[in-house]
Amino acid sequence: MTIRIEYCRVWNYQPRAARLAATLKEKLQLETQLVAGGRGAFEVFAEDQLLFSKLNEGRFPEEQEMVDLLR
């Protein structure tokens, strides 16, 4: 399974996306793809299925929250 994290480069969410990617790699051995975007987005997809949206939730996902969701 490939995880895609789309992050806003304007707001410099790249470090947060990279931390989440590292956590998913370490805890679940999942490969991630980081994709720069805009609009203040921080979206997490698994095989093109939206798992988490900062735009919808109004917050960033917790790393452990994403690990639990993907288990």
C-alpha positions in Angstrom: 0.0 0.0 0.0 1.3 3.4 -0.9 0.4 6.5 1.2 0.3 9.9 -0.4 0.5 13.0 1.7 -0.4 16.2 0.0 0.8 19.3 1.9 0.7 23.0 1.5 4.1 24.4 0.4 3.0 28.0 0.9 2.5 27.4 4.7 5.6 25.1 4.8 3.8 22.0 5.9 6.6 19.9 4.4 8.4 19.2 7.7 5.1 17.9 9.3 4.4 15.7 6.2 8.0 14.3 6.4 7.6 13.5 10.1 4.3 11.7 9.4 5.9 9.8 6.5 8.9 8.7 8.7 6.5 7.5 11.4 4.5 5.5 9.0 7.7 4.0 7.6 9.0 3.1 11.0 5.9 1.7 12.6 4.1 0.2 9.6 6.8 -0.2 7.0 4.6 1.8 4.6 6.1 3.7 1.7 4.9 7.3 1.3 4.8 9.9 -1.4 5.0 13.6 -0.5 3.2 15.9 -2.9 3.5 19.7 -2.7 0.2 21.6 -3.1 -1.5 24.7 -1.8 -4.7 26.0 -0.3 -3.5 25.2 3.3 -4.1 21.5 2.6 -2.7 18.5 4.5 -4.4 15.5 3.0 -3.6 11.8 3.5 -4.5 9.2 0.9 -4.2 5.4 0.8 -4.4 4.1 -2.7 -6.3 7.3 -3.8 -8.8 7.0 -0.9 -8.9 10.1 1.3 -8.2 9.1 4.9 -7.7 12.5 6.5 -8.2 16.1 5.4 -7.1 19.1 7.3 -9.4 21.2 5.1 -12.4 19.1 6.3 -11.3 18.5 9.9 -9.9 21.9 10.7 -6.8 20.4 12.3 -3.7 18.3 11.5 -3.8 14.5 12.1 -2.0 13.1 15.1 0.8 10.7 14.0 -0.6 7.9 16.2 -4.1 8.6 14.9 -2.9 7.8 11.4 -0.9 4.7 12.5 -4.0 3.4 14.3 -6.2 4.1 11.2 -3.9 2.3 8.9 -3.4 -0.8 11.0 
